[in-house]
């Protein structure tokens, strides 16, 4: 039975997996669009939306919480100065996944993960 087991392992150790998620979320928030595998995008989507929700709150505690996850301070400042106000009226669903052609080498399903405008 699969009780209390959530998330994907992605064939990585837990530290490596957490670093991968942090880097993908930071890249998504910096460039507002990334191309990655479908499994990674599905895992990262919720984390990125949580960071934007913290940006909407715009308090010191929220800022420090975002700094613990986002690896670049400039990206954190962007979340609170640009992305938070942009999505202030939106109740959620800040990201969009668009399927692309499978990756050439291993036929992995690829998607484009982007922030909605």
C-alpha positions, 0 to 999 in steps of 0.5 A, a space after each residue: 500500500 502507498 500510504 504517506 508516500 508522495 512525490 516522485 523520486 526521479 532516481 536521485 538522492 533526497 539532497 540532490 532532488 531538493 537541489 534540483 527542485 530549487 534550481 528549477 523553481 529559481 530558473 522558472 521564476 527568473 526566465 518565466 519559462 523553462 523546458 523540462 521533462 513532464 515528471 520534473 515539471 509536475 513536481 516543480 509546479 506546486 513549489 513555484 506557485 507557493 513562492 508566488 503566493 509568498 510574493 503576494 503576501 509581501 511581508 518580512 516573514 514571507 520574504 525570508 521563507 522565499 529566501 530559504 528556497 529560491 537560490 538567488 536573491 535577485 530572483 526573490 526580489 523579482 518575486 516580491 516586486 514584479 510577480 507578486 503584484 502581477 498575480 495579486 488578483 489571481 486566486 491561483 494557477 500561475 503556471 501553464 504546462 504545454 506538451 512538446 515533442 519527446 526528447 531526442 536521446 531517450 524519448 522522454 516526454 518534454 513540456 514547457 512550463 511557463 508563468 501565465 500573463 
